[in-house]
Amino acid sequence: MTPDILALIQDLNEQQRTYVLTAQARQKETGMAYLFWFFLGVHYFYLNKPVINIIYWLTAGGLGIWMIIDLFRIPGMVRSRNKAIMKEAIEEAKKLYPDAH
């Protein structure tokens, strides 16, 4: 977990924190993203970007250029998606378990 996510989690109550920590199971793995990239070209679907994946297919991976660039971008895309998953989970937790102050 990144330091900014850890700081956000510290501000949560126990129920909220538990909910957010269970959201870690939804996080994406770099290895799986590479497998999807290599075998099917569906790594954008895996990272919850279906429109981009359709464009990727229609352009044949940017005539191969986009495909090669993604080879180096995948780790950053996975980190970005995982950060978004955790932030979404924090917002959900705050709505589901409001503070009882």
All heavy atoms as an XYZ file, in Angstrom:
834
protein
N       0.835     -1.179      0.000
C       0.000      0.000      0.000
C       0.886      1.251      0.000
O       1.911      1.276      0.665
C      -0.885     -0.004      1.238
C      -2.337     -0.044      0.919
S      -3.385     -0.004      2.369
C      -3.382     -1.713      2.822
N       0.449      2.247     -0.710
C       1.229      3.473     -0.807
C       1.041      4.321      0.447
O       0.024      4.200      1.144
C       0.806      4.280     -2.046
O      -0.570      4.612     -1.930
C       1.059      3.498     -3.324
N       1.996      5.192      0.747
C       1.899      6.023      1.952
C       0.645      6.895      1.999
O       0.057      7.083      3.067
C       3.154      6.893      1.895
C       4.118      6.114      1.069
C       3.288      5.353      0.078
N       0.193      7.418      0.864
C      -0.999      8.260      0.874
C      -2.250      7.445      1.202
O      -3.145      7.923      1.899
C      -1.161      9.023     -0.444
C      -1.222      8.131     -1.670
O      -0.625      7.039     -1.637
O      -1.841      8.537     -2.665
N      -2.318      6.201      0.747
C      -3.457      5.331      1.084
C      -3.400      4.968      2.563
O      -4.428      4.968      3.247
C      -3.467      4.058      0.204
C      -3.656      4.422     -1.270
C      -4.529      3.083      0.663
C      -4.989      5.044     -1.617
N      -2.210      4.675      3.069
C      -2.067      4.357      4.495
C      -2.520      5.521      5.362
O      -3.167      5.321      6.395
C      -0.618      3.982      4.822
C      -0.164      2.615      4.332
C       1.326      2.432      4.583
C      -0.948      1.515      5.013
N      -2.192      6.730      4.945
C      -2.618      7.907      5.706
C      -4.139      8.030      5.704
O      -4.734      8.377      6.735
C      -1.987      9.163      5.118
N      -4.770      7.734      4.573
C      -6.232      7.802      4.500
C      -6.875      6.722      5.369
O      -7.907      6.958      5.993
C      -6.702      7.658      3.050
C      -6.389      8.808      2.108
C      -6.744      8.436      0.677
C      -7.112     10.070      2.531
N      -6.276      5.550      5.412
C      -6.823      4.446      6.201
C      -6.741      4.739      7.696
O      -7.624      4.363      8.451
C      -6.108      3.122      5.841
C      -6.529      2.680      4.449
C      -6.433      2.034      6.844
C      -5.790      1.463      3.947
N      -5.701      5.439      8.117
C      -5.536      5.755      9.539
C      -6.661      6.630     10.063
O      -6.966      6.598     11.249
C      -4.191      6.438      9.783
C      -3.021      5.492      9.643
C      -1.694      6.193      9.819
O      -1.608      7.409      9.809
N      -0.647      5.403      9.971
N      -7.282      7.398      9.198
C      -8.371      8.290      9.612
C      -9.715      7.576      9.723
O     -10.709      8.194     10.103
C      -8.504      9.459      8.623
C      -7.270     10.354      8.621
O      -6.542     10.359      9.633
O      -7.041     11.022      7.595
N      -9.763      6.294      9.406
C     -11.024      5.556      9.406
C     -11.275      4.887     10.757
O     -10.332      4.579     11.487
C     -10.991      4.476      8.315
C     -10.765      4.947      6.880
C     -10.667      3.755      5.954
C     -11.863      5.888      6.441
N     -12.558      4.630     11.038
C     -12.866      3.853     12.241
C     -12.625      2.370     11.954
O     -12.296      1.992     10.829
C     -14.292      4.137     12.743
C     -15.373      3.673     11.783
O     -15.233      2.656     11.113
N     -16.465      4.440     11.713
N     -12.805      1.530     12.946
C     -12.455      0.107     12.810
C     -13.273     -0.604     11.731
O     -12.738     -1.374     10.938
C     -12.615     -0.604     14.158
C     -12.005     -1.981     14.180
C     -10.491     -1.976     13.935
O      -9.808     -1.031     14.353
O     -10.009     -2.922     13.283
N     -14.584     -0.357     11.691
C     -15.425     -0.994     10.672
C     -15.010     -0.560      9.265
O     -14.931     -1.382      8.358
C     -16.893     -0.646     10.886
C     -17.554     -1.356     12.032
C     -19.011     -0.928     12.145
O     -19.325      0.255     12.085
N     -19.894     -1.904     12.305
N     -14.767      0.723      9.106
C     -14.359      1.240      7.809
C     -13.019      0.642      7.387
O     -12.839      0.242      6.245
C     -14.253      2.769      7.858
C     -15.577      3.458      8.044
C     -15.421      4.937      8.357
O     -14.381      5.373      8.864
N     -16.457      5.711      8.069
N     -12.085      0.578      8.319
C     -10.759      0.039      8.030
C     -10.845     -1.432      7.601
O     -10.204     -1.852      6.645
C      -9.859      0.187      9.256
C      -8.399     -0.019      8.955
C      -7.500      0.284     10.145
N      -7.647      1.678     10.548
C      -7.957      2.061     11.791
N      -8.151      1.178     12.747
N      -8.054      3.346     12.085
N     -11.678     -2.193      8.288
C     -11.853     -3.607      7.939
C     -12.411     -3.742      6.532
O     -11.958     -4.572      5.742
C     -12.781     -4.299      8.955
O     -12.199     -4.175     10.249
C     -12.985     -5.752      8.617
N     -13.403     -2.915      6.204
C     -13.995     -2.952      4.865
C     -12.942     -2.641      3.804
O     -12.858     -3.323      2.776
C     -15.148     -1.943      4.779
C     -15.824     -1.936      3.433
C     -16.808     -2.857      3.130
C     -15.455     -1.020      2.460
C     -17.424     -2.864      1.887
C     -16.060     -1.014      1.215
C     -17.045     -1.940      0.940
O     -17.636     -1.952     -0.299
N     -12.139     -1.622      4.044
C     -11.122     -1.223      3.073
C     -10.073     -2.318      2.908
O      -9.640     -2.615      1.793
C     -10.469      0.117      3.481
C      -9.251      0.418      2.620
C     -11.487      1.241      3.385
N      -9.681     -2.935      3.993
C      -8.665     -3.979      3.893
C      -9.173     -5.205      3.144
O      -8.402     -5.888      2.478
C      -8.146     -4.352      5.280
C      -7.342     -3.241      5.965
C      -6.952     -3.659      7.373
C      -6.120     -2.857      5.150
N     -10.484     -5.468      3.217
C     -11.024     -6.584      2.430
C     -11.049     -6.243      0.935
O     -11.070     -7.148      0.104
C     -12.437     -6.973      2.879
O     -13.307     -5.849      2.741
C     -12.443     -7.477      4.314
N     -11.027     -4.965      0.607
C     -11.020     -4.544     -0.795
C      -9.685     -4.859     -1.460
O      -9.601     -4.861     -2.697
C     -11.312     -3.053     -0.903
N      -8.676     -5.154     -0.673
C      -7.385     -5.507     -1.258
C      -7.494     -6.747     -2.143
O      -6.706     -6.920     -3.060
C      -6.341     -5.738     -0.166
C      -5.811     -4.461      0.428
C      -4.715     -4.735      1.444
O      -4.905     -5.497      2.372
N      -3.588     -4.106      1.234
N      -8.464     -7.589     -1.872
C      -8.656     -8.789     -2.694
C      -9.052     -8.426     -4.120
O      -8.878     -9.238     -5.037
C      -9.719     -9.683     -2.067
N      -9.577     -7.222     -4.324
C      -9.982     -6.785     -5.669
C      -8.831     -6.186     -6.456
O      -8.986     -5.856     -7.631
C     -11.098     -5.746     -5.566
C     -12.366     -6.296     -4.979
C     -13.519     -5.328     -5.108
N     -13.202     -3.964     -4.714
C     -13.936     -3.238     -3.886
N     -15.030     -3.730     -3.355
N     -13.586     -2.005     -3.596
N      -7.686     -6.018     -5.808
C      -6.567     -5.387     -6.492
C      -6.041     -6.263     -7.624
O      -6.165     -7.482     -7.604
C      -5.445     -5.061     -5.510
C      -5.814     -3.914     -4.601
C      -4.634     -3.418     -3.802
O      -3.773     -4.188     -3.412
N      -4.605     -2.125     -3.568
N      -5.480     -5.616     -8.610
C      -4.985     -6.287     -9.805
C      -3.516     -6.667     -9.634
O      -2.790     -6.064     -8.859
C      -5.139     -5.374    -11.030
C      -6.541     -4.838    -11.226
C      -7.547     -5.950    -11.400
C      -8.944     -5.390    -11.590
N      -9.935     -6.416    -11.687
N      -3.094     -7.671    -10.402
C      -1.718     -8.148    -10.347
C      -1.019     -7.857    -11.670
O      -1.595     -8.054    -12.738
C      -1.689     -9.646    -10.079
C      -2.270    -10.033     -8.735
C      -2.272    -11.535     -8.530
O      -1.464    -12.229     -9.181
O      -3.097    -11.993     -7.735
N       0.226     -7.417    -11.574
C       1.001     -7.085    -12.765
C       1.190     -8.311    -13.655
O       1.070     -8.221    -14.878
C       2.359     -6.494    -12.363
O       2.132     -5.359    -11.519
C       3.151     -6.044    -13.575
N       1.464     -9.451    -13.061
C       1.666    -10.674    -13.837
C       0.446    -11.053    -14.657
O       0.558    -11.461    -15.823
N      -0.719    -10.919    -14.054
C      -1.954    -11.227    -14.780
C      -2.170    -10.239    -15.921
O      -2.605    -10.614    -17.011
C      -3.156    -11.206    -13.831
C      -3.197    -12.374    -12.879
S      -3.294    -13.972    -13.708
C      -4.858    -13.852    -14.541
N      -1.871     -8.969    -15.668
C      -2.017     -7.965    -16.729
C      -1.106     -8.297    -17.908
O      -1.515     -8.179    -19.064
C      -1.711     -6.571    -16.181
N       0.116     -8.731    -17.622
C       1.022     -9.130    -18.708
C       0.498    -10.351    -19.460
O       0.610    -10.423    -20.686
C       2.428     -9.414    -18.175
C       3.296     -8.189    -18.073
C       3.784     -7.758    -16.853
C       3.642     -7.458    -19.210
C       4.584     -6.643    -16.761
C       4.435     -6.333    -19.132
C       4.911     -5.927    -17.894
O       5.691     -4.811    -17.817
N      -0.065    -11.303    -18.730
C      -0.632    -12.480    -19.401
C      -1.771    -12.083    -20.336
O      -1.846    -12.554    -21.478
C      -1.134    -13.501    -18.382
C      -0.067    -14.352    -17.716
C      -0.689    -15.214    -16.616
C       0.635    -15.228    -18.736
N      -2.653    -11.217    -19.840
C      -3.756    -10.758    -20.682
C      -3.238     -9.963    -21.879
O      -3.781    -10.049    -22.975
C      -4.757     -9.932    -19.877
C      -5.610    -10.746    -18.950
C      -5.745    -10.409    -17.617
C      -6.303    -11.853    -19.409
C      -6.537    -11.157    -16.763
C      -7.100    -12.606    -18.574
C      -7.215    -12.257    -17.249
N      -2.201     -9.164    -21.675
C      -1.597     -8.404    -22.775
C      -1.022     -9.349    -23.821
O      -1.255     -9.188    -25.015
C      -0.501     -7.498    -22.218
C       0.368     -6.860    -23.257
C       0.104     -5.724    -23.962
C       1.644     -7.323    -23.712
N       1.134     -5.456    -24.824
C       2.098     -6.415    -24.690
C       2.448     -8.403    -23.382
C       3.316     -6.566    -25.341
C       3.667     -8.551    -24.025
C       4.085     -7.640    -24.994
N      -0.287    -10.355    -23.366
C       0.424    -11.241    -24.282
C      -0.506    -12.181    -25.050
O      -0.374    -12.342    -26.264
C       1.464    -12.058    -23.509
C       2.307    -12.943    -24.376
C       3.297    -12.401    -25.176
C       2.090    -14.307    -24.410
C       4.077    -13.206    -25.986
C       2.866    -15.125    -25.214
C       3.861    -14.577    -26.005
N      -1.441    -12.795    -24.356
C      -2.261    -13.822    -25.000
C      -3.486    -13.277    -25.729
O      -3.822    -13.737    -26.801
C      -2.696    -14.890    -23.993
C      -1.570    -15.774    -23.565
C      -1.100    -15.727    -22.272
C      -0.966    -16.635    -24.464
C      -0.043    -16.537    -21.877
C       0.087    -17.450    -24.084
C       0.548    -17.390    -22.782
N      -4.156    -12.337    -25.155
C      -5.441    -11.914    -25.733
C      -5.547    -10.421    -26.029
O      -6.494     -9.993    -26.654
C      -6.583    -12.315    -24.785
C      -6.654    -13.790    -24.423
C      -7.650    -14.002    -23.307
C      -7.031    -14.612    -25.636
N      -4.617     -9.642    -25.522
C      -4.716     -8.198    -25.698
C      -5.896     -7.604    -24.956
O      -6.493     -6.637    -25.406
N      -6.240     -8.181    -23.813
C      -7.388     -7.692    -23.038
C      -6.958     -7.088    -21.702
O      -7.729     -7.030    -20.757
C      -8.446     -8.806    -22.808
C      -9.095     -9.215    -24.100
C      -7.844     -9.988    -22.094
N      -5.737     -6.609    -21.648
C      -5.235     -6.048    -20.395
C      -5.993     -4.796    -19.972
O      -6.138     -4.533    -18.787
C      -3.736     -5.773    -20.474
C      -3.317     -4.939    -21.640
N      -3.419     -5.390    -22.947
C      -2.806     -3.692    -21.706
C      -2.972     -4.437    -23.759
N      -2.603     -3.401    -23.025
N      -6.534     -4.040    -20.915
C      -7.330     -2.868    -20.541
C      -8.678     -3.287    -19.953
O      -9.191     -2.618    -19.060
C      -7.532     -1.927    -21.729
C      -6.291     -1.130    -22.050
C      -5.503     -1.441    -23.151
C      -5.891     -0.069    -21.240
C      -4.362     -0.710    -23.440
C      -4.760      0.672    -21.523
C      -3.997      0.338    -22.627
O      -2.868      1.064    -22.890
N      -9.247     -4.376    -20.444
C     -10.460     -4.900    -19.811
C     -10.149     -5.281    -18.363
O     -10.913     -4.980    -17.456
C     -11.013     -6.120    -20.553
C     -11.818     -5.803    -21.776
C     -11.446     -6.293    -23.005
C     -12.959     -5.021    -21.699
C     -12.191     -6.018    -24.144
C     -13.717     -4.738    -22.820
C     -13.320     -5.233    -24.052
N      -9.053     -5.955    -18.159
C      -8.626     -6.378    -16.816
C      -8.451     -5.172    -15.898
O      -8.755     -5.243    -14.712
C      -7.321     -7.174    -16.930
C      -6.756     -7.655    -15.622
C      -7.432     -8.595    -14.853
C      -5.521     -7.204    -15.168
C      -6.902     -9.063    -13.659
C      -4.980     -7.663    -13.983
C      -5.679     -8.593    -13.233
O      -5.150     -9.050    -12.046
N      -7.986     -4.052    -16.455
C      -7.767     -2.844    -15.665
C      -8.971     -1.911    -15.695
O      -8.868     -0.734    -15.361
C      -6.511     -2.126    -16.165
C      -5.231     -2.946    -16.025
C      -4.071     -2.249    -16.713
C      -4.926     -3.226    -14.570
N     -10.133     -2.453    -16.080
C     -11.407     -1.739    -16.048
C     -11.449     -0.539    -17.001
O     -11.969      0.517    -16.653
C     -11.738     -1.315    -14.609
C     -13.216     -1.069    -14.425
O     -14.040     -1.706    -15.061
N     -13.556     -0.145    -13.552
N     -10.901     -0.725    -18.204
C     -10.945      0.308    -19.233
C     -11.414     -0.320    -20.551
O     -10.654     -0.441    -21.513
C      -9.561      0.944    -19.403
C      -9.083      1.675    -18.173
C      -7.740      2.299    -18.415
C      -7.319      3.061    -17.179
N      -6.111      3.831    -17.410
N     -12.691     -0.715    -20.604
C     -13.170     -1.450    -21.786
C     -13.158     -0.641    -23.078
O     -12.868     -1.189    -24.145
C     -14.588     -1.863    -21.404
C     -14.997     -0.923    -20.331
C     -13.733     -0.553    -19.599
N     -13.456      0.645    -23.015
C     -13.488      1.454    -24.244
C     -12.084      1.534    -24.849
O     -11.914      1.386    -26.064
C     -14.053      2.863    -23.947
C     -13.941      3.761    -25.168
C     -15.500      2.762    -23.485
N     -11.096      1.735    -24.001
C      -9.718      1.797    -24.496
C      -9.324      0.453    -25.105
O      -8.630      0.402    -26.120
C      -8.752      2.229    -23.374
C      -9.031      3.679    -22.998
C      -7.302      2.059    -23.800
C      -8.221      4.197    -21.841
N      -9.774     -0.645    -24.499
C      -9.427     -1.954    -25.042
C     -10.038     -2.162    -26.426
O      -9.398     -2.728    -27.315
C      -9.867     -3.076    -24.112
C      -8.950     -4.275    -24.196
O      -8.368     -4.660    -23.198
N      -8.777     -4.856    -25.369
N     -11.252     -1.693    -26.625
C     -11.882     -1.822    -27.944
C     -11.109     -1.004    -28.977
O     -10.841     -1.475    -30.086
C     -13.369     -1.422    -27.868
C     -14.126     -2.473    -27.040
C     -13.962     -1.279    -29.273
C     -15.524     -2.089    -26.652
N     -10.703      0.201    -28.600
C      -9.889      1.030    -29.508
C      -8.559      0.334    -29.796
O      -8.076      0.333    -30.932
C      -9.677      2.436    -28.916
C     -11.013      3.182    -28.828
C      -8.665      3.231    -29.744
C     -10.970      4.451    -28.005
N      -7.994     -0.262    -28.762
C      -6.740     -1.006    -28.903
C      -6.891     -2.107    -29.940
O      -6.028     -2.297    -30.793
C      -6.361     -1.566    -27.528
C      -5.077     -2.347    -27.449
C      -3.868     -1.694    -27.260
C      -5.075     -3.737    -27.524
C      -2.685     -2.406    -27.156
C      -3.901     -4.458    -27.428
C      -2.705     -3.779    -27.235
O      -1.540     -4.486    -27.133
N      -7.998     -2.847    -29.868
C      -8.257     -3.911    -30.844
C      -8.468     -3.350    -32.248
O      -7.956     -3.888    -33.216
C      -9.479     -4.715    -30.455
C      -9.277     -5.690    -29.345
C      -8.101     -6.147    -28.839
C     -10.305     -6.345    -28.618
N      -8.342     -7.040    -27.823
C      -9.686     -7.186    -27.671
C     -11.681     -6.305    -28.663
C     -10.404     -7.972    -26.785
C     -12.394     -7.091    -27.781
C     -11.755     -7.922    -26.852
N      -9.275     -2.302    -32.351
C      -9.593     -1.741    -33.664
C      -8.361     -1.197    -34.387
O      -8.319     -1.178    -35.617
C     -10.656     -0.649    -33.533
C     -12.049     -1.124    -33.115
C     -12.965      0.067    -32.890
C     -12.631     -2.081    -34.142
N      -7.377     -0.745    -33.614
C      -6.156     -0.204    -34.226
C      -5.037     -1.243    -34.275
O      -3.905     -0.904    -34.610
C      -5.661      1.025    -33.443
O      -5.315      0.621    -32.114
C      -6.696      2.132    -33.424
N      -5.387     -2.496    -33.919
C      -4.394     -3.589    -33.877
C      -3.212     -3.193    -32.996
O      -2.056     -3.336    -33.359
C      -3.943     -3.960    -35.276
N      -3.563     -2.701    -31.812
C      -2.510     -2.309    -30.877
C      -1.704     -1.134    -31.405
O      -0.501     -1.052    -31.195
N      -2.397     -0.199    -32.045
C      -1.704      0.955    -32.625
C      -0.680      0.512    -33.652
O       0.428      1.027    -33.695
N      -1.095     -0.478    -34.468
C      -0.224     -1.094    -35.479
C       1.050     -1.650    -34.845
O       2.125     -1.636    -35.431
C       0.103     -0.102    -36.596
C      -1.104      0.398    -37.387
C      -0.691      1.449    -38.387
C      -1.823     -0.750    -38.069
N       0.902     -2.109    -33.606
C       2.018     -2.731    -32.907
C       2.804     -1.765    -32.036
O       3.478     -2.180    -31.096
N       2.725     -0.483    -32.325
C       3.481      0.506    -31.550
C       2.905      0.634    -30.154
O       3.640      0.605    -29.156
C       3.490      1.870    -32.285
C       4.217      1.724    -33.617
C       4.137      2.948    -31.419
C       4.059      2.899    -34.545
N       1.592      0.791    -30.065
C       0.909      0.903    -28.778
C       1.161     -0.361    -27.955
O       1.366     -0.312    -26.751
C      -0.569      1.110    -29.035
C      -1.450      1.432    -27.871
C      -1.097      1.588    -26.560
C      -2.857      1.647    -27.929
N      -2.204      1.875    -25.812
C      -3.300      1.925    -26.627
C      -3.790      1.634    -28.953
C      -4.625      2.173    -26.322
C      -5.112      1.893    -28.640
C      -5.524      2.165    -27.337
N       1.185     -1.481    -28.633
C       1.401     -2.757    -27.969
C       2.782     -2.791    -27.298
O       2.911     -3.206    -26.148
C       1.298     -3.889    -28.997
C       1.311     -5.257    -28.404
S       1.001     -6.483    -29.681
C       2.663     -7.009    -29.987
N       3.792     -2.332    -27.996
C       5.154     -2.313    -27.435
C       5.244     -1.304    -26.290
O       5.861     -1.583    -25.256
C       6.186     -1.982    -28.538
C       6.162     -3.031    -29.635
C       7.582     -1.821    -27.941
C       6.465     -4.448    -29.184
N       4.617     -0.159    -26.449
C       4.636      0.849    -25.388
C       3.973      0.297    -24.124
O       4.471      0.495    -23.014
C       3.959      2.154    -25.867
C       4.811      2.812    -26.945
C       3.712      3.104    -24.704
C       4.142      3.964    -27.652
N       2.864     -0.418    -24.292
C       2.168     -0.995    -23.138
C       3.026     -2.007    -22.391
O       2.857     -2.196    -21.190
C       0.852     -1.643    -23.558
C      -0.273     -0.642    -23.698
O      -0.054      0.542    -23.359
O      -1.368     -1.043    -24.132
N       3.939     -2.632    -23.087
C       4.851     -3.569    -22.438
C       5.564     -2.899    -21.255
O       5.780     -3.514    -20.214
C       5.877     -4.081    -23.455
C       6.964     -5.010    -22.966
C       6.354     -6.315    -22.478
C       7.961     -5.279    -24.072
N       5.883     -1.619    -21.410
C       6.574     -0.878    -20.356
C       5.615     -0.129    -19.424
O       5.978      0.212    -18.308
C       7.559      0.114    -20.982
C       8.586     -0.575    -21.828
C       8.439     -0.638    -23.206
C       9.668     -1.214    -21.249
C       9.377     -1.295    -23.990
C      10.614     -1.870    -22.018
C      10.459     -1.915    -23.393
N       4.402      0.127    -19.888
C       3.428      0.890    -19.106
C       2.608      0.046    -18.135
O       2.020      0.580    -17.196
C       2.454      1.617    -20.046
C       3.094      2.733    -20.827
C       2.068      3.515    -21.637
N       1.056      4.079    -20.772
C      -0.253      3.970    -20.982
N      -0.715      3.332    -22.021
N      -1.107      4.522    -20.154
N       2.527     -1.237    -18.350
C       1.640     -2.087    -17.553
C       1.872     -1.972    -16.048
O       0.910     -1.814    -15.303
C       1.668     -3.547    -18.055
C       0.876     -3.633    -19.353
C       1.115     -4.512    -17.020
C       0.892     -4.992    -20.023
N       3.111     -2.022    -15.542
C       3.266     -1.901    -14.084
C       2.674     -0.610    -13.516
O       2.000     -0.627    -12.487
C       4.788     -1.957    -13.883
C       5.289     -2.712    -15.058
C       4.390     -2.311    -16.196
N       2.872      0.497    -14.196
C       2.306      1.769    -13.741
C       0.789      1.793    -13.837
O       0.116      2.351    -12.963
N       0.248      1.179    -14.886
C      -1.204      1.121    -15.035
C      -1.826      0.283    -13.918
O      -2.879      0.633    -13.392
C      -1.590      0.557    -16.401
C      -1.264      1.487    -17.552
S      -1.925      0.985    -19.168
C      -1.124     -0.571    -19.470
N      -1.160     -0.809    -13.552
C      -1.667     -1.660    -12.470
C      -1.603     -0.902    -11.142
O      -2.566     -0.921    -10.367
C      -0.879     -2.989    -12.394
C      -1.232     -3.766    -11.137
C      -1.148     -3.829    -13.625
N      -0.489     -0.212    -10.883
C      -0.384      0.579     -9.643
C      -1.480      1.638     -9.577
O      -2.115      1.837     -8.540
C       0.988      1.249     -9.540
C       2.073      0.368     -8.991
C       3.329      1.165     -8.641
N       3.868      1.910     -9.777
C       4.689      1.404    -10.689
N       5.058      0.142    -10.620
N       5.132      2.166    -11.675
N      -1.708      2.300    -10.690
C      -2.741      3.336    -10.748
C      -4.129      2.755    -10.489
O      -4.936      3.326     -9.733
C      -2.694      4.015    -12.110
O      -3.716      4.952    -12.248
N      -4.423      1.625    -11.093
C      -5.734      0.974    -10.893
C      -5.904      0.528     -9.448
O      -6.976      0.685     -8.862
C      -5.895     -0.216    -11.848
C      -7.221     -0.897    -11.724
C      -8.361      0.027    -12.135
N      -9.617     -0.565    -11.727
C     -10.606      0.108    -11.162
N     -10.517      1.407    -10.978
N     -11.701     -0.501    -10.794
N      -4.837     -0.037     -8.863
C      -4.922     -0.480     -7.473
C      -5.138      0.691     -6.524
O      -5.887      0.580     -5.556
C      -3.677     -1.280     -7.092
C      -3.671     -2.658     -7.706
O      -4.706     -3.159     -8.139
N      -2.511     -3.267     -7.773
N      -4.503      1.808     -6.815
C      -4.708      3.004     -5.997
C      -6.160      3.465     -6.104
O      -6.798      3.809     -5.113
C      -3.759      4.108     -6.455
C      -3.761      5.334     -5.573
C      -2.838      6.386     -6.172
C      -1.710      6.660     -5.248
N      -0.865      7.775     -5.699
N      -6.712      3.429     -7.314
C      -8.107      3.824     -7.522
C      -9.053      2.872     -6.788
O     -10.046      3.311     -6.194
C      -8.432      3.847     -9.014
N      -8.749      1.579     -6.803
C      -9.580      0.596     -6.097
C      -9.610      0.911     -4.608
O     -10.673      0.890     -3.979
C      -9.069     -0.842     -6.346
C      -9.393     -1.269     -7.774
C      -9.665     -1.823     -5.341
C      -8.715     -2.565     -8.200
N      -8.460      1.213     -4.040
C      -8.396      1.502     -2.605
C      -9.129      2.805     -2.275
O      -9.841      2.886     -1.272
C      -6.942      1.557     -2.135
C      -6.246      0.207     -2.220
S      -7.119     -1.129     -1.379
C      -6.840     -0.695      0.313
N      -8.980      3.820     -3.114
C      -9.685      5.081     -2.862
C     -11.197      4.890     -2.967
O     -11.950      5.452     -2.172
C      -9.198      6.166     -3.822
C      -7.828      6.679     -3.451
C      -7.385      7.814     -4.337
C      -6.033      8.315     -3.898
N      -5.581      9.460     -4.684
N     -11.645      4.094     -3.945
C     -13.075      3.793     -4.065
C     -13.566      3.049     -2.829
O     -14.657      3.331     -2.321
C     -13.336      2.951     -5.309
C     -13.149      3.692     -6.612
C     -13.085      2.771     -7.822
O     -13.334      1.551     -7.681
O     -12.762      3.265     -8.917
N     -12.770      2.114     -2.335
C     -13.147      1.345     -1.149
C     -13.238      2.250      0.075
O     -14.134      2.078      0.915
C     -12.150      0.219     -0.902
N     -12.352      3.214      0.179
C     -12.396      4.148      1.302
C     -13.678      4.973      1.256
O     -14.350      5.154      2.271
C     -11.140      5.053      1.309
C      -9.911      4.218      1.695
C     -11.317      6.241      2.246
C      -8.585      4.912      1.481
N     -14.034      5.442      0.069
C     -15.271      6.213     -0.074
C     -16.499      5.350      0.231
O     -17.432      5.803      0.899
C     -15.368      6.825     -1.474
C     -14.342      7.898     -1.741
C     -14.383      9.017     -0.715
O     -15.486      9.512     -0.400
O     -13.307      9.398     -0.215
N     -16.501      4.112     -0.246
C     -17.606      3.197      0.050
C     -17.715      2.947      1.548
O     -18.817      2.929      2.095
C     -17.396      1.859     -0.677
C     -17.574      1.911     -2.157
C     -17.143      0.610     -2.839
O     -16.876     -0.398     -2.142
O     -17.077      0.606     -4.077
N     -16.575      2.741      2.193
C     -16.562      2.460      3.632
C     -17.131      3.635      4.414
O     -17.879      3.449      5.377
C     -15.147      2.144      4.100
N     -16.791      4.851      3.998
C     -17.305      6.037      4.691
C     -18.817      6.162      4.544
O     -19.503      6.618      5.451
C     -16.614      7.293      4.157
C     -15.184      7.425      4.619
C     -14.525      8.658      4.045
C     -13.096      8.794      4.513
N     -12.432      9.968      3.925
N     -19.342      5.732      3.387
C     -20.792      5.778      3.174
C     -21.501      4.663      3.913
O     -22.590      4.846      4.463
C     -21.105      5.695      1.687
C     -20.716      6.930      0.919
C     -20.964      6.763     -0.568
C     -20.449      7.969     -1.341
N     -20.525      7.766     -2.785
N     -20.898      3.475      3.915
C     -21.533      2.319      4.555
C     -21.488      2.383      6.090
O     -22.415      1.949      6.754
C     -20.861      1.022      4.091
C     -21.136      0.604      2.665
C     -20.231     -0.561      2.279
C     -22.591      0.220      2.491
N     -20.390      2.881      6.605
C     -20.173      2.914      8.051
C     -19.814      4.324      8.498
O     -18.655      4.613      8.821
C     -19.048      1.946      8.456
C     -19.237      0.546      7.970
C     -18.498      0.049      6.885
C     -20.164     -0.290      8.570
C     -18.685     -1.255      6.435
C     -20.352     -1.585      8.119
C     -19.609     -2.053      7.054
O     -19.783     -3.331      6.602
N     -20.787      5.218      8.520
C     -20.481      6.594      8.930
C     -20.042      6.644     10.389
O     -20.423      5.802     11.203
C     -21.808      7.336      8.718
C     -22.853      6.285      8.626
C     -22.188      5.021      8.210
N     -19.214      7.609     10.677
C     -18.755      7.787     12.067
C     -19.937      8.071     12.975
O     -20.837      8.820     12.632
C     -17.754      8.948     12.164
C     -16.380      8.551     11.663
O     -16.010      7.367     11.805
O     -15.671      9.432     11.148
N     -19.929      7.470     14.143
C     -21.006      7.659     15.125
C     -20.566      8.652     16.186
O     -20.577      8.376     17.376
C     -21.377      6.320     15.738
N     -20.172      9.848     15.778
C     -19.699     10.861     16.728
C     -20.859     11.546     17.388
O     -21.799     11.945     16.947
C     -18.816     11.904     16.032
C     -17.532     11.326     15.574
N     -16.385     11.415     16.294
C     -17.207     10.615     14.469
C     -15.394     10.827     15.640
N     -15.885     10.333     14.515
